[in-house]
Amino acid sequence: MAEVSEAQILDVLKTIVDPQKKADIVTLGMVSGVAVKTGHVAFAIEVEPKRAAELEPLRKAAEDAVHKLPGVLTVSAVLTAQRQAAQPAPQQKGERPLLPHVKSIIAVASGKGGVGKSTTAINLALALSQMGLKVGLFDADIYGPSMPRMLGIRGEPVSPDGETLLPMENYGVKCMSIGFLVPEDSPIIWRGPMVMGALNQLMRDVEWGELDVMIIDMPPGTGDTQLTMSQNVPLTGAVIVSTPQDIALLDARKGLNMFRKVEVPVLGIIENMSYYVCPKCGDEAHIFGHGGAKAEAARLSVEFLGEVPLDIAIRETSDQGEPIVASRPSSPHAQAYRDIAAKIWDKVGLLQAGKKGPKISFE
Ligand code: ADP
């Protein structure tokens, strides 16, 4: 059977009407990126981010309509954030330095998703705050912003002057996340350039006040967004969170190479879900072997900052919005995070002293 054509697809999509704008999505210019390959069709529907949840039925209807075309096996329609929103922030804002009152900025990164990067970021932020530092936490994990949930913060940030936003706050840590502005389960797919535009603007428009340190929960992975972000934000350093498996699979190494490429000092690697602690008997099981990360870190000439076990208490506390460092400060896991935070802070101190001190160059 002949492959379905783009024209046929656009034709049926003309039957899909945006209920609010009272016109079809093709005429409204909302459809883009139509791709067809051996009966598999994909396309994007561009929407304003805040309408994403409301337009889910429209997305589904568009998929169903295309599916009825002869020769179509599968259809995947995604809602993407509208192109016009990708414009950078207005000029006068673009000229202000980014985060001028923040003394140090640490990116928490990972080679891929699901390794516990956000959990680590929040517990480190809390540990630094318990050291008496003024801490901000910026959730740049725009694909899966989890900070509102992990910090147990509900509601929307307020803007006293209509221009800047006040950060949200819990447990003494100031926080901003795209998750406060769009629903957590909103099916938005951000385009590369738009992500940076949105993140830049969000970072700039927040009244952080004076901060000793800002922790950035980076988007997972080592693609263009992560690279651009590492270049645009004046990072003091980065830490890489990895599970024992990814250290073996070289995902952590990709993160390391990315920061090295843009000359951001890598402060070290944290091994998360390092070993399993049985909630019943407290026994430790070293499922993925033990000590591999430490050895690998040494091989890659990067500091091994410490390990955090796989323990249901860590998951439960962060899912409940009560991260373990705040809710169970005397637990050994909270202590593990505090030890790692102290090492990181020492390194930040050294880096900053180095910047101020005389430069020694070797010929
Ligand atoms: P990422 O930011 O890398 O995608 P998350 O921090 O969201 O990962 O963690 C993914 C899931 O794993 C979450 O449900 C979290 O609670 C859980 N998790 C993270 N670290 C641990 C740990 N050390 N022990 C148990 N569960 C963990």
Boltz pocket constraint, residues with backbone or C-beta under 6 A from the ligand:
constraints:
  - pocket:
      binder: B
      contacts: [[A, 110], [A, 112], [A, 113], [A, 114], [A, 115], [A, 116], [A, 117], [A, 118], [A, 119], [A, 120], [A, 146], [A, 220], [A, 272], [A, 273], [A, 308], [A, 309], [A, 310], [A, 311], [A, 312], [A, 313], [A, 314], [A, 315], [A, 316], [A, 318], [A, 319]]
      max_distance: 6.0
